[in-house]
Amino acid sequence: MAIRGFHAHIYFDPPELDRAKAFAEAARAEFGCPVGHFHSAPVGPHPRGSCQLSLRPEQFARFAVWAPEARGELTIFAHGLSGDDLADHTRYVVWFGASEPLDMSIFN
């Protein structure tokens, strides 16, 4: 299965919103990646507030080197985009920070 791109989801709780916005803006400046909406509550499989960054495959290697330091204390959940949503969120994943349980029931 070919990976066509990546999503990196910035996880945050309300007190971390400003840090999440700063990280997203830094990623946009560094990689030119689109920044999605800041959801203050869980959406889809994500366990808490999140914002999605969209990265092309050729950007992800640089992002994976940059993100661990740039994220500070934020958790970033990144996954491949293969066309199989369940595999994308279980098999093609990278966590920057502690992993968190996802709500996989949406894929049933």
N, C-alpha and C positions, 0 to 999 in steps of 0.2 A: 504494500500500500504506500503510495507516495505522499509525503508531507508537503502540502502546498503553501504553508505559512504557519504562523504561531499566534496565539493569544497569550498575553501576560496579564493576569488579573491582580491588581493591587488590592489587598484586603486591608480594611481599616475599621476601627470603632469610631464613634463620633469624636472623641478627643484627638484622634489621629488624622482627621480630615485635612487639616492644613498641610501636614507632612505628606499625605498621599497626593494632594494636589501639587506640591512642590516636586515630588518624585516624578509624577506624570509630566509636568512641564519640563523637567530636566531630560526625561526620555524623549519628549517631542523635539527638544533642541538638539540632542545628541544624535538621534536616529531619524528624525523627520517622520515618526510614526503617528498615525491617527490616535487620538485619545477619545475614548467613549464617555458616556454619561457616568456621573458619580452617583451610584445607588447607595442610599443610606441604610437600607435594609437588605436582607438576603434576597437574591434573585437567581432563578434557575438552580443549579446545583451548589451555588456558592453560599457558605455558612454565615456570612456577615456582609457588611458594606463592602462594595468593590467598584473598581473602575477597570475597563478593558483597554489594553494597548494592543494594536494590531501590527505584527512584524512580518516582513518577508523572510524567507529562509536565509537569504544571504545576510540579513541583519541580525539574526538570532545568535550566531556565534559571538559577535561583539557584545550583544546585550547580555549574554550569559557570563561574560567576563566583567562587564561593567556593573550589573545589578547587585551582586552580593555586597559590595561596599556602598553603593549609592542608596540602597534601600534603607539603611540605618536599621531600625527595629521593626520595620514593616515586613509583612509576609507577602511574597509574590508567588502566585500559582501560575505556571506557564504550561501550555499544552500545544501539541501539534494539531494541524487541521488536515485530516485525511479524508473527511467525508463520512466517517463513522464516529458519531458523537460519543458513544459509549467508550470506544477504544481511545478516542482523543482525551477523555477525562480519566482514564484508568491506566492505559498502557503507554501513551506518548506524553508523559508528564515530567515536569521538573519543578521542584519546590526550592524557593530561595527563602530560608527561614523554616520554622517548624511546619510540618504538614498538618492539615486540618481535615476533619471528615467532611466529605461532600455528600449532598443529597442526590444519590444516584437514581432515586425513584422516578425522576422526570424522564429517564431514558427507557422506561418500561412501556 
